[in-house]
């Protein structure tokens, strides 16, 4: 493989800050639609009180994300990453806009037909999420760990910002007619705009940053085929000299060598999604905060999830030991009895504290695993490993949202 570039060779780190900002926005845009759906859960519970919307919509979303990601991870080395990511963000734009259209077409009425329509759109969210998360993480895995940290911080920021906006819109619209609906429409409109911004940034701005061109050129020289379209978009031509191809580890070998990291991500999200968001909406009882209570719990989780994703930037707080990470992740399962007894006997203050700790450990451990794992490999292998880790993360989410239904056993009028 030969890289043909007519321009001057840039400094390796030129454009690093700009790239980190773009990675943050790309992370933000890839999850804002889903976080908006979770945050306006009170609106959907008002429309569909008998359908368990937070649990059902999450359960619809995840099989499509997991199934699509499985196919993409298996064929990762043959897929045009640029086309994959642009398609994913464009699908987010179209799907979020369709939620707005559906609500306007039905005039905000409930009913089974509307709920099925929302479920169908949420399935497209799952497909888009698999395209974007695996594609971007794979792409960033052969660049700098700081880029992965920024991307995952952006994911969490979408949750924190939507929660903050939801509290503001609830206060602003609470006394007005259709206040819940107005807030929900505002959320979906903001989500659509951010996702469209991601399409523009990834398509036209990100590929032309010098540091991004440097790492993609390096990956191409190491045998990566997935970066060629992005290099072409940046004005760098590649040509295959038909020399001996660099041997790379298979996906199976990469998985076996990093099985502890894969299991870590699975366990982090099994626990988190078995509690968040379904348990917080349906199993925490009535408290002084009334209808504000689930929104405050969701906001507490999201804010601490965001803060914790910056903690690994402080060197002594970052867990780099593989055994240490696994021990910390396994110890989180003590949160299951803690949530059960707090919901049964504790007041709202203890529950807010517990939810905050859930978010704090979720974000911190996720970033520690994702920034530690893709090291010591060539570009194509790092890309493949990034996709494998995201697949394990999505399997964990799918398992978690399935197990979340167990909390309804013994609950009156649960089904």
C-alpha positions as CSV (number, residue, x, y, z in Angstrom):
1,X,0.0,0.0,0.0
2,X,1.4,3.4,-0.9
3,X,0.0,6.8,0.3
4,X,0.1,9.5,-2.3
5,X,-0.4,13.0,-0.8
6,X,0.5,16.1,-2.7
7,X,0.5,18.3,0.4
8,X,3.2,18.9,3.1
9,X,3.5,16.4,5.9
10,X,1.7,17.9,9.0
11,X,2.8,17.6,12.6
12,X,1.4,14.4,14.0
13,X,-0.5,16.2,16.8
14,X,-1.8,19.1,14.6
15,X,-5.5,19.4,15.0
16,X,-5.7,17.3,18.2
17,X,-8.0,19.6,20.1
18,X,-10.3,20.1,17.1
19,X,-10.5,16.3,16.7
20,X,-11.3,15.8,20.3
21,X,-14.1,18.3,20.1
22,X,-15.5,16.7,17.0
23,X,-15.3,13.2,18.7
24,X,-17.3,14.6,21.6
25,X,-20.0,16.0,19.3
26,X,-20.1,12.7,17.4
27,X,-20.6,10.8,20.6
28,X,-23.2,13.3,21.7
29,X,-25.1,13.0,18.4
30,X,-25.0,9.3,18.3
31,X,-27.0,8.9,21.6
32,X,-29.0,12.0,21.9
33,X,-32.0,10.5,20.1
34,X,-32.2,7.5,22.4
35,X,-31.5,9.6,25.5
36,X,-34.3,11.9,24.5
37,X,-36.6,8.9,24.3
38,X,-35.6,7.9,27.8
39,X,-35.9,11.4,29.2
40,X,-39.4,12.0,27.8
41,X,-40.5,8.7,29.3
42,X,-43.0,10.5,31.5
43,X,-44.8,11.7,28.3
44,X,-44.9,8.1,26.9
45,X,-46.1,6.8,30.3
46,X,-48.9,9.3,30.1
47,X,-49.8,8.2,26.5
48,X,-49.3,4.5,27.0
49,X,-49.8,3.7,30.7
50,X,-50.4,0.0,30.2
51,X,-47.5,-0.8,27.8
52,X,-44.4,-0.3,30.0
53,X,-42.9,2.1,27.5
54,X,-39.4,2.5,29.0
55,X,-39.0,-1.3,29.2
56,X,-40.6,-2.2,25.9
57,X,-38.9,0.5,23.8
58,X,-35.5,-0.5,25.3
59,X,-36.2,-4.1,24.6
60,X,-37.2,-3.3,20.9
61,X,-34.1,-1.1,20.5
62,X,-31.5,-3.5,21.7
63,X,-32.1,-6.6,19.5
64,X,-31.8,-4.5,16.4
65,X,-28.6,-2.8,17.7
66,X,-27.1,-6.2,18.7
67,X,-28.1,-8.0,15.5
68,X,-26.8,-5.3,13.2
69,X,-23.6,-4.9,15.2
70,X,-23.0,-8.7,15.0
71,X,-23.1,-8.6,11.2
72,X,-21.0,-5.5,11.0
73,X,-18.4,-6.7,13.5
74,X,-18.1,-10.0,11.6
75,X,-17.6,-8.2,8.2
76,X,-15.7,-5.2,9.7
77,X,-12.6,-5.6,7.5
78,X,-14.6,-5.4,4.2
79,X,-16.9,-2.5,5.1
80,X,-16.4,1.1,4.0
81,X,-16.3,2.8,7.4
82,X,-17.1,6.2,6.0
83,X,-20.2,5.0,4.3
84,X,-21.3,3.1,7.4
85,X,-21.0,6.1,9.7
86,X,-22.6,8.5,7.3
87,X,-25.5,6.1,6.8
88,X,-25.8,5.6,10.6
89,X,-26.0,9.3,11.4
90,X,-28.4,10.0,8.4
91,X,-30.7,7.2,9.7
92,X,-30.7,8.9,13.1
93,X,-31.8,12.1,11.5
94,X,-34.6,10.5,9.5
95,X,-35.8,8.3,12.4
96,X,-36.0,11.2,14.9
97,X,-37.8,13.4,12.4
98,X,-40.3,10.5,11.8
99,X,-41.1,10.5,15.6
100,X,-42.0,14.1,15.3
101,X,-44.1,13.5,12.2
102,X,-45.9,10.5,13.9
103,X,-46.8,12.6,16.9
104,X,-48.1,15.4,14.8
105,X,-50.0,13.1,12.5
106,X,-51.8,11.4,15.6
107,X,-52.2,14.8,17.4
108,X,-50.4,13.3,20.4
109,X,-53.0,10.6,21.0
110,X,-52.1,7.2,22.5
111,X,-53.4,3.8,21.4
112,X,-51.8,0.6,20.2
113,X,-51.3,1.9,16.6
114,X,-49.2,4.9,17.7
115,X,-47.2,2.7,20.1
116,X,-46.4,0.2,17.3
117,X,-45.3,3.1,15.1
118,X,-43.0,4.3,17.8
119,X,-41.6,0.8,18.3
120,X,-40.9,0.5,14.6
121,X,-39.0,3.8,14.6
122,X,-37.0,2.8,17.7
123,X,-35.9,-0.3,15.8
124,X,-34.3,2.0,13.2
125,X,-32.5,3.7,16.2
126,X,-31.0,0.4,17.0
127,X,-29.7,-0.1,13.5
128,X,-28.3,3.4,13.4
129,X,-26.6,3.0,16.8
130,X,-24.8,-0.2,15.7
131,X,-23.6,1.5,12.5
132,X,-22.3,4.5,14.4
133,X,-20.9,3.2,17.7
134,X,-19.0,0.3,16.2
135,X,-17.9,2.3,13.2
136,X,-16.6,5.4,15.2
137,X,-15.0,3.4,18.0
138,X,-13.3,1.1,15.5
139,X,-12.1,4.2,13.6
140,X,-10.8,5.9,16.8
141,X,-9.2,2.7,18.2
142,X,-6.1,3.2,16.0
143,X,-5.8,6.9,16.8
144,X,-5.4,8.3,20.4
145,X,-7.1,7.0,23.6
146,X,-8.1,10.7,24.2
147,X,-10.4,10.5,21.1
148,X,-12.2,7.4,22.5
149,X,-12.5,9.2,25.9
150,X,-14.0,12.2,24.2
151,X,-16.4,10.1,22.2
152,X,-17.7,8.3,25.3
153,X,-17.9,11.5,27.2
154,X,-20.1,12.9,24.4
155,X,-22.3,9.8,24.8
156,X,-22.8,10.6,28.4
157,X,-23.2,14.3,27.8
158,X,-26.2,13.6,25.6
159,X,-27.9,12.0,28.6
160,X,-26.9,14.7,31.1
161,X,-28.0,17.6,28.8
162,X,-31.3,16.0,27.8
163,X,-32.1,15.4,31.5
164,X,-31.3,19.0,32.4
165,X,-33.4,20.2,29.5
166,X,-36.3,17.9,30.6
167,X,-36.3,19.4,34.1
168,X,-36.4,22.9,32.6
169,X,-39.1,22.1,30.0
170,X,-41.2,20.3,32.7
171,X,-41.0,23.4,34.9
172,X,-41.8,25.7,31.9
173,X,-44.7,23.7,30.5
174,X,-46.1,22.0,33.5
175,X,-49.0,24.4,34.0
176,X,-49.8,24.8,30.3
177,X,-52.0,22.7,28.1
178,X,-50.2,19.7,26.6
179,X,-47.1,20.6,28.6
180,X,-45.6,17.1,28.4
181,X,-46.1,17.0,24.7
182,X,-44.6,20.4,24.0
183,X,-41.5,19.4,26.0
184,X,-41.2,16.1,24.1
185,X,-41.5,17.8,20.7
186,X,-38.8,20.3,21.6
187,X,-36.5,17.4,22.6
188,X,-37.0,15.6,19.3
189,X,-36.4,18.8,17.3
190,X,-33.1,19.5,19.1
191,X,-32.1,15.8,18.6
192,X,-32.7,16.0,14.9
193,X,-30.6,19.2,14.5
194,X,-27.6,17.7,16.5
195,X,-27.7,14.5,14.4
196,X,-27.7,16.5,11.2
197,X,-24.7,18.4,12.5
198,X,-22.9,15.1,13.1
199,X,-23.5,14.1,9.4
200,X,-21.9,17.4,8.3
201,X,-18.9,17.2,10.7
202,X,-18.1,13.6,10.0
203,X,-18.5,14.0,6.2
204,X,-16.7,17.2,5.6
205,X,-14.6,18.3,8.6
206,X,-13.3,15.4,10.5
207,X,-11.4,13.6,7.6
208,X,-9.5,16.7,6.8
209,X,-7.9,17.3,10.2
210,X,-4.1,16.7,10.0
211,X,-4.0,14.3,13.0
212,X,-6.9,12.2,11.6
213,X,-5.2,12.0,8.2
214,X,-1.9,10.9,9.9
215,X,-3.5,8.0,11.8
216,X,-5.6,6.9,8.9
217,X,-2.6,7.0,6.6
218,X,-0.7,4.9,9.1
219,X,-3.5,2.4,9.3
220,X,-3.6,2.2,5.5
221,X,0.1,1.4,5.4
222,X,-0.5,-1.4,8.0
223,X,-3.0,-3.0,5.7
224,X,-6.4,-1.4,6.6
225,X,-8.9,-1.3,3.8
226,X,-11.6,0.4,5.8
227,X,-10.0,3.9,5.8
228,X,-9.5,4.3,2.0
229,X,-12.8,6.2,1.4
230,X,-12.0,8.6,4.3
231,X,-8.5,9.2,3.0
232,X,-9.9,9.9,-0.5
233,X,-12.3,12.5,1.0
234,X,-9.3,14.2,2.6
235,X,-7.5,14.4,-0.7
236,X,-5.1,11.5,0.0
237,X,-5.0,8.8,-2.7
238,X,-4.0,5.3,-1.9
239,X,-2.8,2.7,-4.4
240,X,-2.2,-1.0,-3.8
241,X,1.3,-2.1,-4.9
242,X,0.2,-5.8,-4.6
243,X,3.1,-6.4,-2.2
244,X,2.9,-9.0,0.4
245,X,0.0,-8.2,2.7
246,X,0.5,-7.7,6.4
247,X,-0.8,-10.6,8.3
248,X,-3.3,-9.7,11.0
249,X,-5.0,-11.6,13.8
250,X,-8.4,-13.0,13.2
251,X,-11.4,-11.7,15.1
252,X,-11.5,-14.9,17.1
253,X,-7.8,-14.5,18.1
254,X,-8.4,-10.9,19.1
255,X,-11.5,-11.9,21.2
256,X,-9.6,-14.6,23.0
257,X,-6.6,-12.3,23.8
258,X,-9.0,-9.7,25.1
259,X,-11.7,-11.8,26.6
260,X,-11.4,-10.2,30.0
261,X,-12.0,-6.7,28.5
262,X,-15.0,-8.1,26.5
263,X,-16.4,-9.7,29.6
264,X,-15.8,-6.5,31.6
265,X,-18.0,-4.4,29.2
266,X,-20.7,-7.1,29.1
267,X,-20.9,-7.1,32.9
268,X,-20.9,-3.3,33.3
269,X,-23.9,-3.0,31.0
270,X,-25.8,-6.1,32.2
271,X,-25.9,-4.5,35.7
272,X,-26.6,-0.9,34.6
273,X,-29.4,-1.8,32.2
274,X,-31.1,-4.2,34.6
275,X,-31.7,-1.1,36.7
276,X,-31.7,1.9,34.4
277,X,-34.2,3.1,33.2
278,X,-37.1,0.6,33.8
279,X,-36.6,0.0,37.5
280,X,-36.3,3.8,38.1
281,X,-39.6,4.5,36.5
282,X,-41.7,1.6,37.8
283,X,-40.2,0.2,41.0
284,X,-39.2,3.1,43.1
285,X,-42.6,3.9,44.5
286,X,-44.3,7.3,45.4
287,X,-42.3,10.0,47.1
288,X,-42.4,13.7,48.0
289,X,-41.0,14.7,44.6
290,X,-44.1,13.2,42.9
291,X,-43.9,13.2,39.1
292,X,-40.5,14.8,39.3
293,X,-39.0,11.8,41.1
294,X,-38.1,9.6,38.1
295,X,-36.8,12.6,36.2
296,X,-34.5,13.5,39.1
297,X,-33.3,9.9,39.3
298,X,-32.6,9.8,35.5
299,X,-30.8,13.2,35.7
300,X,-28.7,12.1,38.7
301,X,-27.5,9.0,36.8
302,X,-26.7,10.9,33.7
303,X,-24.8,13.7,35.4
304,X,-22.6,11.4,37.4
305,X,-22.1,9.2,34.3
306,X,-20.8,12.2,32.5
307,X,-18.5,13.4,35.3
308,X,-17.1,10.0,35.8
309,X,-16.0,9.7,32.1
310,X,-13.5,12.5,32.7
311,X,-12.1,11.0,35.9
312,X,-9.7,8.6,34.0
313,X,-7.9,11.7,32.7
314,X,-6.6,12.0,36.2
315,X,-3.8,9.4,36.2
316,X,-4.1,8.1,39.7
317,X,-7.9,7.6,39.3
318,X,-7.5,5.5,36.1
319,X,-7.6,1.8,36.6
320,X,-5.2,0.1,34.2
321,X,-4.7,-3.3,35.9
322,X,-6.7,-5.9,34.0
323,X,-7.4,-7.8,37.3
324,X,-8.3,-4.5,39.1
325,X,-10.8,-3.7,36.5
326,X,-12.5,-7.1,36.7
327,X,-12.6,-7.0,40.5
328,X,-14.1,-3.5,40.5
329,X,-16.7,-4.5,37.9
330,X,-17.8,-7.7,39.7
331,X,-18.1,-5.7,43.0
332,X,-20.8,-3.5,41.3
333,X,-23.2,-6.4,41.5
334,X,-23.7,-5.6,45.2
335,X,-25.8,-2.8,43.9
336,X,-28.6,-5.2,43.0
337,X,-29.6,-6.0,46.7
338,X,-28.8,-2.4,47.6
339,X,-31.4,-1.1,45.0
340,X,-33.9,-3.7,46.1
341,X,-33.8,-2.8,49.8
342,X,-33.6,0.9,49.2
343,X,-36.7,0.8,47.0
344,X,-38.5,-1.2,49.7
345,X,-37.4,0.6,52.8
346,X,-35.4,3.7,52.0
347,X,-36.4,7.3,51.2
348,X,-35.8,9.3,48.0
349,X,-32.5,10.7,49.3
350,X,-30.9,7.3,49.6
351,X,-32.2,6.2,46.1
352,X,-30.8,9.4,44.5
353,X,-27.4,8.6,46.1
354,X,-27.5,5.0,44.9
355,X,-28.4,6.0,41.3
356,X,-25.6,8.6,41.3
357,X,-23.1,5.9,42.3
358,X,-24.5,3.6,39.5
359,X,-23.8,6.4,37.0
360,X,-20.4,7.2,38.5
361,X,-19.1,3.6,38.3
362,X,-20.7,3.0,34.9
363,X,-18.9,5.8,33.1
364,X,-15.6,5.5,34.9
365,X,-15.2,1.8,34.3
366,X,-16.4,2.0,30.6
367,X,-13.7,4.6,29.7
368,X,-11.0,2.7,31.7
369,X,-11.8,-0.5,29.7
370,X,-12.2,1.2,26.3
371,X,-9.0,3.2,26.5
372,X,-6.9,0.4,27.9
373,X,-7.9,-2.4,25.4
374,X,-6.8,-1.5,21.8
375,X,-3.1,-1.3,22.5
376,X,-0.2,-3.3,21.1
377,X,-1.9,-4.0,17.7
378,X,-1.7,-2.7,14.2
379,X,-4.4,-0.4,12.7
380,X,-6.6,-3.1,11.2
381,X,-6.5,-5.2,14.4
382,X,-7.3,-2.2,16.6
383,X,-10.3,-1.3,14.3
384,X,-11.6,-4.9,14.6
385,X,-11.1,-5.0,18.4
386,X,-13.0,-1.8,18.8
387,X,-15.9,-3.3,16.9
388,X,-15.7,-6.5,19.0
389,X,-15.8,-4.5,22.3
390,X,-18.8,-2.5,21.2
391,X,-20.5,-5.7,20.3
392,X,-19.9,-7.1,23.8
393,X,-21.2,-3.8,25.2
394,X,-24.4,-4.1,23.2
395,X,-24.8,-7.8,24.2
396,X,-24.5,-6.7,27.8
397,X,-27.2,-4.0,27.3
398,X,-29.5,-6.5,25.6
399,X,-29.1,-9.0,28.5
400,X,-29.6,-6.2,31.0
401,X,-32.9,-4.9,29.5
402,X,-34.1,-8.4,29.4
403,X,-33.3,-9.1,33.0
404,X,-34.9,-5.7,34.0
405,X,-38.3,-7.4,33.6
406,X,-37.6,-9.6,36.6
407,X,-38.1,-6.6,38.9
408,X,-41.8,-6.8,37.9
409,X,-42.3,-10.3,39.5
410,X,-44.6,-9.9,42.4
411,X,-45.5,-6.3,41.6
412,X,-49.3,-5.7,41.5
413,X,-50.8,-4.9,38.1
414,X,-47.4,-5.4,36.5
415,X,-48.8,-7.2,33.4
